[in-house]
């Protein structure tokens, strides 16, 4: 992945977290962190896979 693609994917993940927080006002910090970690892990693995 290029730096631009990584930035776009990271932005999507942050937007997802923002939307999730707005939809569910009772989300706990640890739930938010777990969800963001899971999505960032996928992005990290996708970026480090050999082409």
C-alpha distance matrix in Angstrom:
0.0 3.7 6.6 8.0 5.9 6.4 9.9 10.5 10.0 12.0 14.5 15.0 15.8 18.2 19.8 20.3 22.1 24.1 25.2 26.0 28.1 30.0 30.8 32.0 33.9 34.9 31.5 31.9 29.6 29.0 28.0 25.5 24.1 23.9 22.1 19.5 19.1 18.6 15.8 14.0 14.5 12.8 9.7 10.1 10.8 8.0 5.7 8.6 9.5 10.3 9.4
3.7 0.0 3.8 5.3 5.2 6.2 8.6 9.9 10.6 12.2 14.1 15.4 16.6 18.4 19.9 21.1 22.8 24.4 25.7 27.0 28.8 30.4 31.6 33.0 34.6 35.9 32.6 33.0 30.6 30.3 29.6 26.8 25.3 25.7 23.9 21.0 20.8 20.9 18.0 15.8 17.0 15.7 12.2 12.5 14.0 11.5 8.7 11.4 12.9 13.3 12.3
6.6 3.8 0.0 3.8 5.5 5.0 6.1 8.6 9.9 10.4 12.1 14.2 15.3 16.3 18.1 19.8 21.1 22.3 24.2 25.5 26.9 28.5 30.1 31.5 32.8 34.1 30.9 31.1 28.5 28.6 28.1 25.1 23.6 24.4 22.9 19.5 19.6 20.3 17.4 14.9 16.6 16.0 12.2 12.4 14.8 13.0 9.9 12.7 15.0 15.9 15.6
8.0 5.3 3.8 0.0 3.8 5.4 5.1 6.2 8.7 9.8 10.5 12.4 14.3 15.3 16.4 18.3 20.1 20.9 22.4 24.2 25.7 26.9 28.4 30.2 31.6 33.3 30.3 31.0 28.6 29.0 28.2 25.0 24.0 25.0 23.0 19.8 20.5 21.0 17.7 15.8 18.0 16.9 13.2 14.3 16.7 14.4 12.1 15.4 17.2 18.2 17.3
5.9 5.2 5.5 3.8 0.0 3.8 5.4 5.1 6.2 8.5 9.8 10.6 12.4 14.3 15.2 16.5 18.6 19.9 21.0 22.5 24.4 25.7 26.8 28.5 30.3 31.8 28.7 29.5 27.4 27.5 26.3 23.4 22.5 23.0 20.7 17.9 18.5 18.4 15.0 13.6 15.5 13.9 10.4 12.1 14.0 11.3 9.7 13.3 14.6 16.1 15.0
6.4 6.2 5.0 5.4 3.8 0.0 3.8 5.4 5.1 6.0 8.4 9.8 10.6 12.3 14.1 15.3 16.7 18.3 19.9 21.0 22.6 24.4 25.7 26.9 28.5 29.7 26.4 26.9 24.5 24.4 23.6 20.7 19.4 20.0 18.2 15.0 15.4 15.7 12.6 10.5 12.6 11.7 7.9 9.2 11.8 9.9 8.0 11.5 13.5 15.5 15.4
9.9 8.6 6.1 5.1 5.4 3.8 0.0 3.8 5.5 5.1 6.0 8.6 9.9 10.5 12.1 14.1 15.4 16.3 18.2 19.8 21.0 22.5 24.2 25.7 26.9 28.4 25.4 26.0 23.6 24.1 23.4 20.1 19.2 20.4 18.5 15.1 16.1 17.0 13.8 11.8 14.7 14.2 10.6 12.0 15.0 13.5 11.6 15.0 17.3 19.3 19.1
10.5 9.9 8.6 6.2 5.1 5.4 3.8 0.0 3.8 5.5 5.1 6.3 8.8 10.0 10.5 12.3 14.4 15.2 16.3 18.2 20.0 21.0 22.3 24.2 25.8 27.6 24.7 25.8 23.9 24.5 23.2 20.0 19.7 20.6 18.1 15.1 16.8 17.0 13.4 12.4 15.4 14.2 10.9 13.3 15.8 13.7 12.7 16.5 18.0 20.1 19.5
10.0 10.6 9.9 8.7 6.2 5.1 5.5 3.8 0.0 3.8 5.4 5.1 6.3 8.8 9.8 10.5 12.6 14.3 15.3 16.4 18.5 20.0 21.0 22.5 24.3 25.7 22.6 23.6 21.8 21.9 20.4 17.5 17.0 17.5 14.9 12.2 13.6 13.4 9.7 9.1 11.9 10.5 7.5 10.4 12.7 10.8 10.6 14.3 15.7 18.3 18.0
12.0 12.2 10.4 9.8 8.5 6.0 5.1 5.5 3.8 0.0 3.8 5.4 5.1 6.3 8.6 9.8 10.7 12.4 14.3 15.3 16.7 18.5 20.0 21.1 22.5 23.8 20.6 21.2 19.0 19.3 18.4 15.2 14.4 15.5 13.4 10.1 11.5 12.4 9.1 7.7 11.1 10.9 8.0 10.1 13.2 12.3 11.7 14.9 17.1 19.9 20.2
14.5 14.1 12.1 10.5 9.8 8.4 6.0 5.1 5.4 3.8 0.0 3.8 5.4 5.1 6.1 8.5 9.9 10.5 12.2 14.0 15.3 16.5 18.2 19.9 21.1 23.0 20.2 21.2 19.3 20.3 19.2 15.7 15.7 17.3 14.8 11.7 14.0 15.0 11.6 10.9 14.5 14.2 11.5 13.9 16.8 15.7 15.1 18.5 20.5 23.2 23.1
15.0 15.4 14.2 12.4 10.6 9.8 8.6 6.3 5.1 5.4 3.8 0.0 3.8 5.5 5.0 6.0 8.7 9.8 10.4 12.0 14.1 15.2 16.2 18.1 19.9 21.7 18.9 20.4 19.1 19.9 18.0 14.8 15.4 16.3 13.2 10.9 13.6 13.6 10.0 10.6 14.0 12.9 10.9 14.0 16.4 15.0 15.3 18.8 20.2 23.0 22.8
15.8 16.6 15.3 14.3 12.4 10.6 9.9 8.8 6.3 5.1 5.4 3.8 0.0 3.8 5.4 5.0 6.3 8.7 9.9 10.4 12.4 14.4 15.3 16.4 18.2 19.4 16.3 17.4 15.8 16.3 14.6 11.4 11.7 12.6 9.6 7.1 9.9 10.2 6.9 7.6 11.1 10.7 9.4 12.2 14.7 14.1 14.7 17.8 19.4 22.6 23.0
18.2 18.4 16.3 15.3 14.3 12.3 10.5 10.0 8.8 6.3 5.1 5.5 3.8 0.0 3.8 5.3 5.1 6.2 8.7 9.7 10.6 12.4 14.3 15.4 16.4 18.0 15.1 16.1 14.3 15.6 14.4 10.8 11.3 13.2 10.8 8.0 11.1 12.5 9.8 9.8 13.6 14.0 12.4 14.6 17.6 17.3 17.4 20.3 22.4 25.5 26.0
19.8 19.9 18.1 16.4 15.2 14.1 12.1 10.5 9.8 8.6 6.1 5.0 5.4 3.8 0.0 3.8 5.4 5.0 6.1 8.4 9.8 10.6 12.2 14.1 15.5 17.7 15.3 17.2 16.1 17.7 15.9 12.5 13.9 15.5 12.6 10.6 14.1 14.8 12.0 12.8 16.4 16.1 14.7 17.5 20.1 19.3 19.6 22.9 24.5 27.6 27.6
20.3 21.1 19.8 18.3 16.5 15.3 14.1 12.3 10.5 9.8 8.5 6.0 5.0 5.3 3.8 0.0 3.8 5.4 5.2 6.0 8.5 9.9 10.5 12.0 14.1 15.9 13.3 15.3 14.8 15.8 13.4 10.5 12.3 13.2 9.8 8.8 12.4 12.4 9.9 11.7 14.9 14.4 13.9 16.9 19.0 18.4 19.4 22.5 23.8 27.1 27.3
22.1 22.8 21.1 20.1 18.6 16.7 15.4 14.4 12.6 10.7 9.9 8.7 6.3 5.1 5.4 3.8 0.0 3.8 5.5 5.0 6.1 8.6 9.9 10.5 11.9 13.2 10.4 12.0 11.1 12.5 10.6 7.2 9.3 10.9 8.2 7.0 10.8 11.8 10.1 11.5 14.7 15.2 14.8 17.2 19.6 19.7 20.6 23.2 24.9 28.4 29.0
24.1 24.4 22.3 20.9 19.9 18.3 16.3 15.2 14.3 12.4 10.5 9.8 8.7 6.2 5.0 5.4 3.8 0.0 3.8 5.5 5.2 6.3 8.7 10.1 10.8 13.1 11.1 13.1 12.5 14.8 13.1 9.8 12.1 14.2 11.8 10.6 14.3 15.5 13.7 14.8 18.2 18.6 17.8 20.3 22.9 22.7 23.3 26.2 28.0 31.3 31.7
25.2 25.7 24.2 22.4 21.0 19.9 18.2 16.3 15.3 14.3 12.2 10.4 9.9 8.7 6.1 5.2 5.5 3.8 0.0 3.8 5.4 5.1 6.1 8.5 10.3 12.9 11.4 14.2 14.5 16.5 14.1 11.3 14.2 15.6 12.6 12.3 16.1 16.5 14.5 16.4 19.6 19.4 19.0 21.9 24.0 23.5 24.6 27.6 28.9 32.2 32.4
26.0 27.0 25.5 24.2 22.5 21.0 19.8 18.2 16.4 15.3 14.0 12.0 10.4 9.7 8.4 6.0 5.0 5.5 3.8 0.0 3.8 5.5 5.2 6.1 8.5 10.2 8.2 11.2 11.9 13.5 10.7 8.5 11.9 12.8 9.9 10.6 14.3 14.4 13.2 15.5 18.3 18.3 18.6 21.3 23.2 23.2 24.6 27.2 28.5 32.0 32.5
28.1 28.8 26.9 25.7 24.4 22.6 21.0 20.0 18.5 16.7 15.3 14.1 12.4 10.6 9.8 8.5 6.1 5.2 5.4 3.8 0.0 3.8 5.5 5.3 5.9 8.0 6.4 9.2 9.9 12.4 10.4 8.0 11.5 13.3 11.3 11.6 15.2 16.1 15.3 17.1 19.9 20.6 20.7 23.0 25.2 25.5 26.5 29.1 30.7 34.2 35.0
30.0 30.4 28.5 26.9 25.7 24.4 22.5 21.0 20.0 18.5 16.5 15.2 14.4 12.4 10.6 9.9 8.6 6.3 5.1 5.5 3.8 0.0 3.8 5.6 5.9 9.3 9.2 12.3 13.3 16.0 14.0 11.8 15.2 17.0 14.8 15.0 18.7 19.4 18.2 20.0 23.1 23.4 23.3 25.8 28.0 28.0 29.0 31.8 33.3 36.7 37.1
30.8 31.6 30.1 28.4 26.8 25.7 24.2 22.3 21.0 20.0 18.2 16.2 15.3 14.3 12.2 10.5 9.9 8.7 6.1 5.2 5.5 3.8 0.0 3.8 6.2 9.0 9.1 12.7 14.5 16.6 13.9 12.5 16.2 17.1 14.6 15.7 19.3 19.3 18.3 20.7 23.4 23.4 23.7 26.5 28.3 28.1 29.6 32.3 33.5 36.9 37.3
32.0 33.0 31.5 30.2 28.5 26.9 25.7 24.2 22.5 21.1 19.9 18.1 16.4 15.4 14.1 12.0 10.5 10.1 8.5 6.1 5.3 5.6 3.8 0.0 3.8 5.4 5.8 9.5 12.0 13.9 11.3 10.7 14.5 15.3 13.4 15.0 18.3 18.5 18.2 20.6 23.0 23.4 24.1 26.6 28.3 28.6 30.2 32.6 33.8 37.4 38.1
33.9 34.6 32.8 31.6 30.3 28.5 26.9 25.8 24.3 22.5 21.1 19.9 18.2 16.4 15.5 14.1 11.9 10.8 10.3 8.5 5.9 5.9 6.2 3.8 0.0 3.8 5.7 8.8 11.1 13.8 12.1 11.4 15.0 16.5 15.3 16.5 19.6 20.5 20.4 22.3 24.8 25.6 26.2 28.3 30.3 30.9 32.1 34.5 36.0 39.6 40.4
34.9 35.9 34.1 33.3 31.8 29.7 28.4 27.6 25.7 23.8 23.0 21.7 19.4 18.0 17.7 15.9 13.2 13.1 12.9 10.2 8.0 9.3 9.0 5.4 3.8 0.0 3.8 6.3 9.5 11.7 10.1 10.6 13.9 15.0 14.5 16.3 18.9 19.8 20.4 22.3 24.4 25.5 26.5 28.3 30.1 31.1 32.5 34.5 36.0 39.7 40.8
31.5 32.6 30.9 30.3 28.7 26.4 25.4 24.7 22.6 20.6 20.2 18.9 16.3 15.1 15.3 13.3 10.4 11.1 11.4 8.2 6.4 9.2 9.1 5.8 5.7 3.8 0.0 3.8 6.6 8.5 6.6 6.8 10.2 11.3 10.8 12.6 15.1 16.0 16.7 18.6 20.6 21.8 22.9 24.6 26.4 27.5 28.8 30.8 32.3 36.0 37.2
31.9 33.0 31.1 31.0 29.5 26.9 26.0 25.8 23.6 21.2 21.2 20.4 17.4 16.1 17.2 15.3 12.0 13.1 14.2 11.2 9.2 12.3 12.7 9.5 8.8 6.3 3.8 0.0 3.8 5.5 5.2 6.3 8.7 10.0 10.8 12.4 14.2 15.6 17.0 18.4 20.0 21.9 23.0 24.1 26.0 27.6 28.8 30.3 32.1 35.8 37.4
29.6 30.6 28.5 28.6 27.4 24.5 23.6 23.9 21.8 19.0 19.3 19.1 15.8 14.3 16.1 14.8 11.1 12.5 14.5 11.9 9.9 13.3 14.5 12.0 11.1 9.5 6.6 3.8 0.0 3.8 5.4 5.1 6.1 8.6 9.9 10.5 12.0 14.2 15.5 16.2 17.9 20.2 21.0 21.8 24.0 25.7 26.5 27.9 30.0 33.7 35.4
29.0 30.3 28.6 29.0 27.5 24.4 24.1 24.5 21.9 19.3 20.3 19.9 16.3 15.6 17.7 15.8 12.5 14.8 16.5 13.5 12.4 16.0 16.6 13.9 13.8 11.7 8.5 5.5 3.8 0.0 3.8 5.4 5.0 6.0 8.6 9.8 10.2 12.2 14.3 15.0 16.0 18.5 19.8 20.3 22.1 24.2 25.2 26.3 28.2 31.9 33.9
28.0 29.6 28.1 28.2 26.3 23.6 23.4 23.2 20.4 18.4 19.2 18.0 14.6 14.4 15.9 13.4 10.6 13.1 14.1 10.7 10.4 14.0 13.9 11.3 12.1 10.1 6.6 5.2 5.4 3.8 0.0 3.8 5.5 5.1 6.2 8.6 9.8 10.7 12.6 14.2 15.3 17.1 18.7 19.8 21.3 23.0 24.5 25.8 27.4 31.1 32.8
25.5 26.8 25.1 25.0 23.4 20.7 20.1 20.0 17.5 15.2 15.7 14.8 11.4 10.8 12.5 10.5 7.2 9.8 11.3 8.5 8.0 11.8 12.5 10.7 11.4 10.6 6.8 6.3 5.1 5.4 3.8 0.0 3.8 5.5 5.2 6.1 8.5 10.0 10.9 12.1 14.1 15.8 16.7 18.0 20.0 21.4 22.5 24.2 26.1 29.8 31.2
24.1 25.3 23.6 24.0 22.5 19.4 19.2 19.7 17.0 14.4 15.7 15.4 11.7 11.3 13.9 12.3 9.3 12.1 14.2 11.9 11.5 15.2 16.2 14.5 15.0 13.9 10.2 8.7 6.1 5.0 5.5 3.8 0.0 3.8 5.5 5.2 5.9 8.5 10.0 10.3 11.8 14.3 15.1 15.7 17.9 19.7 20.5 21.9 24.0 27.6 29.4
23.9 25.7 24.4 25.0 23.0 20.0 20.4 20.6 17.5 15.5 17.3 16.3 12.6 13.2 15.5 13.2 10.9 14.2 15.6 12.8 13.3 17.0 17.1 15.3 16.5 15.0 11.3 10.0 8.6 6.0 5.1 5.5 3.8 0.0 3.8 5.6 5.1 6.2 8.8 9.9 10.4 12.6 14.4 15.1 16.4 18.5 19.9 20.9 22.6 26.3 28.2
22.1 23.9 22.9 23.0 20.7 18.2 18.5 18.1 14.9 13.4 14.8 13.2 9.6 10.8 12.6 9.8 8.2 11.8 12.6 9.9 11.3 14.8 14.6 13.4 15.3 14.5 10.8 10.8 9.9 8.6 6.2 5.2 5.5 3.8 0.0 3.8 5.4 5.2 6.4 8.7 10.0 11.2 12.8 14.3 15.7 17.0 18.7 20.3 21.7 25.4 26.8
19.5 21.0 19.5 19.8 17.9 15.0 15.1 15.1 12.2 10.1 11.7 10.9 7.1 8.0 10.6 8.8 7.0 10.6 12.3 10.6 11.6 15.0 15.7 15.0 16.5 16.3 12.6 12.4 10.5 9.8 8.6 6.1 5.2 5.6 3.8 0.0 3.8 5.4 5.2 6.0 8.5 10.1 10.6 12.0 14.2 15.3 16.4 18.2 20.1 23.7 25.1
19.1 20.8 19.6 20.5 18.5 15.4 16.1 16.8 13.6 11.5 14.0 13.6 9.9 11.1 14.1 12.4 10.8 14.3 16.1 14.3 15.2 18.7 19.3 18.3 19.6 18.9 15.1 14.2 12.0 10.2 9.8 8.5 5.9 5.1 5.4 3.8 0.0 3.8 5.5 5.1 5.9 8.7 9.8 10.1 12.0 14.0 15.0 16.2 18.1 21.8 23.7
18.6 20.9 20.3 21.0 18.4 15.7 17.0 17.0 13.4 12.4 15.0 13.6 10.2 12.5 14.8 12.4 11.8 15.5 16.5 14.4 16.1 19.4 19.3 18.5 20.5 19.8 16.0 15.6 14.2 12.2 10.7 10.0 8.5 6.2 5.2 5.4 3.8 0.0 3.8 5.6 5.2 6.5 8.9 10.0 10.7 12.5 14.4 15.6 16.7 20.5 22.2
15.8 18.0 17.4 17.7 15.0 12.6 13.8 13.4 9.7 9.1 11.6 10.0 6.9 9.8 12.0 9.9 10.1 13.7 14.5 13.2 15.3 18.2 18.3 18.2 20.4 20.4 16.7 17.0 15.5 14.3 12.6 10.9 10.0 8.8 6.4 5.2 5.5 3.8 0.0 3.8 5.4 5.3 6.4 8.7 10.1 10.7 12.5 14.5 15.7 19.4 20.6
14.0 15.8 14.9 15.8 13.6 10.5 11.8 12.4 9.1 7.7 10.9 10.6 7.6 9.8 12.8 11.7 11.5 14.8 16.4 15.5 17.1 20.0 20.7 20.6 22.3 22.3 18.6 18.4 16.2 15.0 14.2 12.1 10.3 9.9 8.7 6.0 5.1 5.6 3.8 0.0 3.8 5.4 5.0 6.0 8.5 9.7 10.4 12.2 14.3 17.8 19.3
14.5 17.0 16.6 18.0 15.5 12.6 14.7 15.4 11.9 11.1 14.5 14.0 11.1 13.6 16.4 14.9 14.7 18.2 19.6 18.3 19.9 23.1 23.4 23.0 24.8 24.4 20.6 20.0 17.9 16.0 15.3 14.1 11.8 10.4 10.0 8.5 5.9 5.2 5.4 3.8 0.0 3.8 5.4 5.0 6.1 8.5 9.8 10.5 12.2 15.9 17.9
12.8 15.7 16.0 16.9 13.9 11.7 14.2 14.2 10.5 10.9 14.2 12.9 10.7 14.0 16.1 14.4 15.2 18.6 19.4 18.3 20.6 23.4 23.4 23.4 25.6 25.5 21.8 21.9 20.2 18.5 17.1 15.8 14.3 12.6 11.2 10.1 8.7 6.5 5.3 5.4 3.8 0.0 3.8 5.5 5.1 6.0 8.5 9.9 10.6 14.3 15.7
9.7 12.2 12.2 13.2 10.4 7.9 10.6 10.9 7.5 8.0 11.5 10.9 9.4 12.4 14.7 13.9 14.8 17.8 19.0 18.6 20.7 23.3 23.7 24.1 26.2 26.5 22.9 23.0 21.0 19.8 18.7 16.7 15.1 14.4 12.8 10.6 9.8 8.9 6.4 5.0 5.4 3.8 0.0 3.8 5.5 5.1 6.1 8.7 10.1 13.6 14.6
10.1 12.5 12.4 14.3 12.1 9.2 12.0 13.3 10.4 10.1 13.9 14.0 12.2 14.6 17.5 16.9 17.2 20.3 21.9 21.3 23.0 25.8 26.5 26.6 28.3 28.3 24.6 24.1 21.8 20.3 19.8 18.0 15.7 15.1 14.3 12.0 10.1 10.0 8.7 6.0 5.0 5.5 3.8 0.0 3.8 5.5 5.1 6.3 8.8 12.2 14.1
10.8 14.0 14.8 16.7 14.0 11.8 15.0 15.8 12.7 13.2 16.8 16.4 14.7 17.6 20.1 19.0 19.6 22.9 24.0 23.2 25.2 28.0 28.3 28.3 30.3 30.1 26.4 26.0 24.0 22.1 21.3 20.0 17.9 16.4 15.7 14.2 12.0 10.7 10.1 8.5 6.1 5.1 5.5 3.8 0.0 3.8 5.4 5.2 6.1 9.9 12.1
8.0 11.5 13.0 14.4 11.3 9.9 13.5 13.7 10.8 12.3 15.7 15.0 14.1 17.3 19.3 18.4 19.7 22.7 23.5 23.2 25.5 28.0 28.1 28.6 30.9 31.1 27.5 27.6 25.7 24.2 23.0 21.4 19.7 18.5 17.0 15.3 14.0 12.5 10.7 9.7 8.5 6.0 5.1 5.5 3.8 0.0 3.8 5.6 5.4 8.8 9.8
5.7 8.7 9.9 12.1 9.7 8.0 11.6 12.7 10.6 11.7 15.1 15.3 14.7 17.4 19.6 19.4 20.6 23.3 24.6 24.6 26.5 29.0 29.6 30.2 32.1 32.5 28.8 28.8 26.5 25.2 24.5 22.5 20.5 19.9 18.7 16.4 15.0 14.4 12.5 10.4 9.8 8.5 6.1 5.1 5.4 3.8 0.0 3.8 5.7 8.3 9.4
8.6 11.4 12.7 15.4 13.3 11.5 15.0 16.5 14.3 14.9 18.5 18.8 17.8 20.3 22.9 22.5 23.2 26.2 27.6 27.2 29.1 31.8 32.3 32.6 34.5 34.5 30.8 30.3 27.9 26.3 25.8 24.2 21.9 20.9 20.3 18.2 16.2 15.6 14.5 12.2 10.5 9.9 8.7 6.3 5.2 5.6 3.8 0.0 3.8 6.3 8.9
9.5 12.9 15.0 17.2 14.6 13.5 17.3 18.0 15.7 17.1 20.5 20.2 19.4 22.4 24.5 23.8 24.9 28.0 28.9 28.5 30.7 33.3 33.5 33.8 36.0 36.0 32.3 32.1 30.0 28.2 27.4 26.1 24.0 22.6 21.7 20.1 18.1 16.7 15.7 14.3 12.2 10.6 10.1 8.8 6.1 5.4 5.7 3.8 0.0 3.8 6.3
10.3 13.3 15.9 18.2 16.1 15.5 19.3 20.1 18.3 19.9 23.2 23.0 22.6 25.5 27.6 27.1 28.4 31.3 32.2 32.0 34.2 36.7 36.9 37.4 39.6 39.7 36.0 35.8 33.7 31.9 31.1 29.8 27.6 26.3 25.4 23.7 21.8 20.5 19.4 17.8 15.9 14.3 13.6 12.2 9.9 8.8 8.3 6.3 3.8 0.0 3.8
9.4 12.3 15.6 17.3 15.0 15.4 19.1 19.5 18.0 20.2 23.1 22.8 23.0 26.0 27.6 27.3 29.0 31.7 32.4 32.5 35.0 37.1 37.3 38.1 40.4 40.8 37.2 37.4 35.4 33.9 32.8 31.2 29.4 28.2 26.8 25.1 23.7 22.2 20.6 19.3 17.9 15.7 14.6 14.1 12.1 9.8 9.4 8.9 6.3 3.8 0.0
